[in-house]
């Protein structure tokens, strides 16, 4: 073989190798392209399927549309009836909406608020005013106030003779609140501070409309300008007691679910109907998870409302949700968990004004901070009204509040923004020492 034949043979081999390489590259690129198109086609099919199901929901009458939603599951998007949501479906829904409470709760509330604002619905807000409140009581003093056997029967006999006007009452008048006036504004967290026996509980009860009828009451309390005689304040406001009174034989979940059924859903259904009507007119498609949550929250008569699962999550009660509450005879949850159950009982309801009395008793500072921070997010985003009494709050918890009300001997010493309280007392000659908590300084 001569030199020319060798050169031609080598050139032909190089050309064939180049052609084979180009074929392999083309085949690889073809497979890559078809893979991308296959996955994109799959995602497009899912989006199209979801759009078709949502379009079918939009064609239903309003009553039927408010009962159905699209729920994400292991098999994709499914149309479900909110009345038939299972336990696991509700749990998975809450996990998607609020996976980590510290990070996701505010995002979840902002999604709710953005959906409402997008169609121009104005959330209702409540401003509570109290003017010239005077609350007096009559009580036995000194040794007669002791709950002894002799005093008990003596009080019965004296009460009977007093009702016949034979003898005068031996009770002494006690003034609890003396000409107290103020405003509790919506969208602001208000902290009530004061030493023991200063009248904090009585003030909260008076504002919530749950004052003892045996007390002498004068003055005026209004909600958005309407007096207590014009509406039922118990449907608008919720008072959270400092005493934990529960049925020991019920679990934590059953306790909250029973409270939710007793309180009802309030105006949630009417607002959801108007929201759905405006979204349909504007051709707006909401987030499926937010949509099904709001529809489930507006469902009456549900044994375990989705709001119950949400409150269990944000209050850190999931770990003991199926544990008996317990009492003196039945072993149950801890004291701190009972305190959170007491708070959760009222939060599952539709009340917009919250009056909370010593909700931090028995809780550590981190748990108190978490609960107050959750309430702060709700009040600021959903236009709530909160008047909270705390005993010696930690500095980081104190900084979460917007307004301060300082009560002493039945009179308001200060009411105003938190930022101005130290400046006010410095002008009065009382300066807060360095390295001392502001709340402790105010209590003293």
Long-range contacts (C-beta under 8 A, 24 or more apart in sequence): 46-76, 46-77, 49-76, 49-77, 50-77, 50-288, 53-77, 53-79, 54-285, 58-280, 62-273, 62-276, 62-277, 65-276, 66-269, 66-272, 66-273, 66-276, 66-295, 66-298, 67-295, 67-299, 68-295, 69-288, 69-291, 69-292, 69-295, 69-296, 70-288, 70-291, 70-292, 71-288, 71-292, 72-96, 72-288, 72-289, 77-288, 80-292, 82-292, 82-295, 82-296, 82-299, 83-299, 83-302, 85-292, 85-296, 85-306, 87-304, 90-296, 90-304, 90-306, 90-309, 91-309, 93-289, 93-292, 93-293, 93-296, 93-306, 93-309, 94-306, 94-309, 94-310, 94-313, 96-289, 97-289, 97-290, 97-293, 97-310, 98-310, 98-313, 98-314, 101-313, 101-314, 101-316, 101-370, 101-374, 102-370, 105-314, 105-374, 105-377, 106-377, 106-381, 109-377, 109-378, 109-381, 109-382, 110-381, 111-287, 111-290, 112-290, 112-294, 112-381, 112-382, 113-381, 113-382, 115-275, 115-286, 115-287, 115-290, 115-294, 116-271, 116-275, 118-284, 119-275, 119-278, 119-279, 119-282, 119-284, 120-278, 121-271, 121-274, 121-275, 121-278, 123-382, 123-383, 124-267, 124-352, 124-383, 125-186, 125-187, 125-352, 125-383, 125-385, 126-186, 126-223, 126-224, 126-236, 126-237, 126-352, 126-353, 126-385, 127-183, 127-184, 127-185, 127-186, 127-223, 127-224, 127-385, 128-183, 128-184, 128-207, 128-221, 128-222, 128-223, 128-237, 128-353, 128-385, 128-387, 129-182, 129-183, 129-184, 129-221, 129-222, 129-225, 130-180, 130-181, 130-182, 130-203, 130-206, 130-207, 130-219, 130-220, 130-221, 130-222, 131-181, 131-219, 131-220, 131-221, 131-222, 132-179, 132-180, 132-181, 132-218, 132-219, 132-220, 133-177, 133-179, 133-180, 133-181, 133-203, 133-206, 133-217, 133-218, 133-219, 133-221, 134-175, 134-177, 134-178, 134-179, 134-180, 134-216, 134-217, 134-218, 134-219, 135-175, 135-176, 135-177, 135-199, 135-202, 135-206, 135-211, 135-215, 135-216, 135-217, 135-218, 136-173, 136-174, 136-175, 136-176, 136-215, 136-216, 137-173, 137-174, 137-176, 137-214, 137-215, 137-216, 138-169, 138-171, 138-172, 138-173, 138-174, 139-171, 139-172, 139-174, 140-170, 140-171, 140-172, 141-172, 144-170, 175-410, 176-202, 176-215, 176-410, 177-202, 177-203, 177-206, 177-410, 177-411, 178-409, 178-410, 178-411, 179-411, 180-219, 180-410, 180-411, 180-412, 181-412, 182-405, 182-412, 182-415, 184-353, 184-385, 184-387, 185-385, 185-403, 186-379, 186-383, 186-384, 186-385, 187-379, 187-380, 187-383, 187-384, 187-385, 188-379, 188-402, 188-403, 189-372, 189-375, 189-376, 189-379, 189-380, 189-386, 189-388, 189-400, 189-401, 189-402, 189-403, 190-386, 190-387, 190-388, 190-401, 190-402, 190-403, 190-404, 190-405, 191-388, 191-389, 191-390, 191-393, 191-398, 191-401, 191-403, 191-404, 191-405, 191-418, 192-387, 192-388, 192-389, 192-390, 192-405, 192-407, 193-389, 193-390, 193-404, 193-405, 193-406, 193-407, 193-439, 193-442, 193-443, 194-389, 194-406, 194-407, 194-408, 194-443, 195-408, 195-443, 198-407, 198-408, 198-409, 198-410, 199-407, 199-409, 199-410, 200-357, 200-389, 200-407, 201-242, 201-357, 201-389, 203-407, 204-239, 204-355, 204-356, 204-357, 204-387, 204-389, 205-239, 205-355, 207-237, 207-355, 207-387, 208-233, 208-234, 208-237, 208-238, 208-239, 208-353, 208-355, 209-233, 209-234, 209-237, 210-234, 210-239, 223-353, 235-266, 235-351, 236-351, 236-352, 236-353, 237-351, 237-352, 237-353, 237-354, 237-355, 238-346, 238-347, 238-349, 238-351, 238-353, 238-354, 238-355, 239-346, 239-355, 239-357, 240-342, 240-343, 240-345, 240-346, 240-354, 240-355, 240-356, 240-357, 240-359, 241-342, 241-357, 242-357, 242-358, 242-359, 242-361, 243-342, 244-335, 244-338, 244-339, 244-341, 244-342, 245-342, 246-325, 246-327, 246-338, 246-341, 246-342, 247-325, 248-324, 248-325, 248-326, 248-327, 248-329, 248-330, 248-332, 249-324, 249-330, 250-324, 250-325, 251-321, 251-322, 251-323, 251-324, 251-325, 252-312, 252-317, 252-320, 252-321, 252-322, 252-323, 252-325, 252-333, 252-337, 252-341, 253-304, 253-308, 253-312, 253-321, 253-322, 255-325, 255-341, 255-345, 256-308, 256-311, 256-312, 256-341, 256-344, 256-345, 256-348, 257-303, 257-304, 257-305, 257-308, 257-348, 259-344, 259-345, 259-346, 259-348, 259-349, 260-305, 260-307, 260-308, 260-348, 260-349, 261-301, 261-302, 261-303, 261-305, 263-348, 263-349, 263-350, 263-351, 264-300, 264-349, 264-350, 265-297, 265-298, 265-299, 265-300, 265-350, 266-349, 266-350, 266-351, 267-350, 268-294, 268-297, 268-298, 268-350, 269-298, 269-300, 271-298, 272-298, 305-348, 307-348, 308-348, 311-344, 311-347, 311-348, 312-344, 314-374, 315-340, 315-343, 315-344, 315-347, 315-371, 315-374, 316-340, 316-367, 316-370, 317-341, 317-344, 335-362, 336-362, 336-363, 336-364, 336-367, 338-362, 339-363, 340-367, 340-371, 343-371, 352-383, 352-384, 352-385, 353-384, 353-385, 353-386, 353-387, 354-384, 354-385, 354-386, 354-387, 354-388, 355-387, 356-386, 356-387, 356-388, 356-389, 357-389, 358-389, 358-390, 358-391, 359-388, 359-389, 359-390, 360-390, 360-391, 360-393, 360-397, 361-391, 365-394, 365-396, 365-397, 368-393, 368-394, 368-397, 369-394, 369-396, 369-397, 369-400, 372-397, 372-400, 372-401, 373-400, 376-400, 376-401, 390-439, 392-439, 392-440, 392-443, 393-439, 394-437, 394-439, 395-437, 395-438, 395-439, 398-437, 398-438, 398-439, 404-442, 406-442, 414-442
